[in-house]
Amino acid sequence: MFLLNWLDRLEKKIGRLGIKGLMIYIIGFNAAVYLMSFLGPSGDALIMKLALIPELVLKGEIWRLVTFIFIPPSANMIFILFVLYFYYMIGTALEHEWGAFKFTFYYFTGIIGTIAGVFISGGIGTSYYLNLSLFLAFAYIYPDFQILLFFILPVKMKYLAWADAAYLGYLFIMGSTPDRLMIAASILNFLLYFGRDIYMLVRSGRRAYFNRRSFAAKIPKDITIHRCEICGRSEKDDKNLEFRYCVDCDGDHEYCMEHLYSHEHIKNEQII
């Protein structure tokens, strides 16, 4: 995968900076913020206190550079449990696949991209699109992993990923400038790791496609199984024709029954 070889070397030097169980901490803070906003009298005020707002960061509220990743998606209690469990599942699976250092690096490059997009656009930043980049990474690595959508419908991750990509495309076209930049940051974070793999996959797929076309073009369109070397007739001329190889000729020479016994035998490519 793209960058992973470089990260292997980097991990040997600063691998201790990887945060083991990073997604557990993030999910824990998400759950705590949700409970405080759900049970407290000023839930919206708490969310706005954590959100990434550039002008407030520049006024000294630098905690917003981190706390925005702890803002849970607004939803009812049942749905938030499903979402947080889903994020926990894909995050721990990616950490198990890559190791703590690489997963931490992936998540923090996504944070940096989100911060850059928000500061450029002047919008309000949350971790919504950042978490979608985790989902895309998980779906790319485990395309056939199956979940129960709404706890009922079995769906493979690759199909959910295509639906997610279509949804992001729609939001990119119809959304605001801050949304577009945060979506772009999320996709770029994914491509940073998997872009080269995807390019090589598409390239090899195109090569295989054109190779198949080239091979098919070289196949004769008029394919026959039997053909008489004297009259040139084949089974396509008359389905009742019978053909035999002559045992007295050198090599494989096939004749219809009319010429099987009347032809001149071929010996060492010389007619005798």
N, C-alpha and C positions, 0 to 999 in steps of 0.2 A: 504494500500500500504506500501511497505517496507520503513522504516525510517520515514514515516509521523507521526506516533504516537510519536516518539522521537522528531521530529521537532515541534510538538504541544507544548511539554513542553519547548523546547528551545525558541519558539516564545514568550512565556509568559515572558521570561527574557530579550530577546534582539530583540523582534519583531520590535522595532523602526528602526532597521538597514535595514529592507526591503525597497527596492526602488520602490515606486509606479510608474507605467507607465514606468518601466525599458525598455521594448521593444520599446517604443516610442522614448526614447533617443537614443537607439542603431540604430534604423532605420533612425532617423534624421541625425546622424553622418555619417551613411553609404551613405545616399543620398548626403550629403554635400561633402564627399570625392569623390564620383563618379562625381559630377558636376565639382569639381576642377580639377580632373584628366582628365575629358573629354574635358573641355574647356581650361585648362591651357596648356602651351607649354611643360611641363615636367611632364606628368601624371604618367609615370612609376617611376620617381624619387620620387614622393610623396608617392606612394604605398610602395616603398622600405624603405622610411623613417618611415613608420608606422608598417611595418611587424615585426614579432617576430623573431629576429636573435640573438641567444644566445651569440655569441662572442661580439656583439655590446652592448648587455645588460650588460655584464660583464665589458665593458669599460665605463659604466656610463649612457648609453641611456636607463634608466629604464622605460621611458614612453612606450616603446615597449611592456611591460608586459600587458598593457591595450589597446593601440591603435590598436593592430592587430585585435580586434573584430570590428573595424570600417571600415575594408577593404571590400568593396562590391565585389560580384562576377563579373568578367569581362564579359560584355555582352553589347548588343545594348540597346538603350534607352527604347524601348518598353518592352524588356524582363526584364530589371532591375526594371521597375515599377511593373511588375507582381511579381518578386521575393521578392521585399521589402514589397509589400502589403501582400504577403503570409506569410512572416516572422512576420509581424505585427499582422496578424490574429491569427496565432497559438500562438504567445507569449502572446497576451492579453487574449486569451481564457484560456491558462494555468494559467495566473495570476488570472483570475476570478475564476477558479476551485480551485486553491490552496491558493490563497491569495498572497500578495506582498512578504512576508518574504520567504515562501517556494519556490516561483518561483525564487526569487533572489538567494537563496541558491543553487537551481538546476543549474542556469546559472553559478554561480561562481565556483561550483565544476567542471563543465565542463571546465571553464577557467583554473583552476588549473591542471586538467588532461592534457589539451592541452599543457600547459607550461612545465609540466613534460616530456611529450612525445617528445617535440621539444628539450629540453635540453639534454635528453638522446641520441637522434639520431643526434643532431647537424644540423637539417634541418631548414627550414623557415616555420614559423607558421602563419596560417590565421584562420578565424572563420568558414571556410566552413564545416568541420566535426562537430564542436560544434553546429552549427545551425541544422545539420541533427539529432542530438540527441533531439533537440526540436521537430522536425517533428515526430520522433518515439514516443515520449511521447504523443504528440497530437493524433497520429493515434491509440495509445493503449487506450487512454481514450475515444476518439470519433471515433470508427472504422467505423461507418456507416455514418459519415459526408460526404457529397457529394460536390465536386467542379467541375467546368467546366474546364477540361484540354484544354489548348490553347483556352479558352473561348468558346469551342464548345462541347467537349466530356464529358458527366457526368461520373465521376469516384468516387467510394467510397475510403475513406482514407486507409482502410485496404489493398486494392489492391495496392495502391501506396506504402504503407509501405513494403509489400512483395517485390515489385520491387526494392525499395530502399535498402532493406536488401540484395537482390541478387547482386545489383550493388556494395555495400560495400564489399561483399564477394569477388567479382571479383577484386576490387581494392586492397583488402588486400592480395590477392594471387599474383597479377601482379604488384602491385605498389612498390615504394621504401620503405626503412626502415622508414624514417620519416612519410610517408603516413600510413604505417601499425601501427605505434605507436599512431598517432593521431586518426585513426579509432578505435583502441583499447580503447583509452581514451574516445571517444564518446560513444562507446557501453557500457563500464564499468559505465559511468555516468548514462546511461539509466537503466542498470541492478541494480545499487545502489538503485534506487527507485522502480523498478518494477520486479526485479529478483525473489523475494520470491513469488509474485503473479503469475508469469509465471510458476515457479516450482510447486506451488500448483495446478494450472490449468492443467498442463501436468499430474501431479500425479493423480488428480481426474479423468481426462479423461482416463488414463490407467486403473484405478480401475474400472470405468464404463464399459470399453471395456471388461476386463476380467470377470466382473460380468455377462455381457450379454453372453459371451461365455460359462461360467459355467452354466448359466440358460438354454441356448439352448442345452447343452450336457445332461441335466437331462430330457428334454422333450422326451418322447417315440417316436421313429421313426415311429412305426406302430400305428397310432392313428385311433381308430374306434369310431363311435358314438353309434352303437347298437351291442350287442352281446348276443346270447342265452346262458343261464346258463347251459343248458342241453347238447347241441351238440357243442357249442362254435363257431358256424358260425356267421359271421357278414355281414354287407352290402357290404363288399369288396369281399366276396365269391360269392354273387349273388345279383346284384342290384335290382332284383325283389322280394327279400325276404321282408316280413313285420314282424315287431316286436311290441309286446305289453307288458305292465307291468301287472302282475297278481294282481288283487285287493284282492284276498284271502290270499296272502302271507304277512307276516309281513316284512316291509321294502321295498326297491326298488329292485325288481327282474324282469328281462326282459327275454322274451322267444320269439322264432320264432313261427309262427302260427302253426307249426307242433307239438310243445311241449307245447303250451299255455294251452291246456285243458287236456293234458295227464300227466303232471308232478305232483309230490307229493308236496303239499303245505308246505311252510316253516312257522312255528309258533314259535316265540321266539327262532329262530335259531335251532329249533328241527323239523325234518321232521316227519309229521304225515300222 
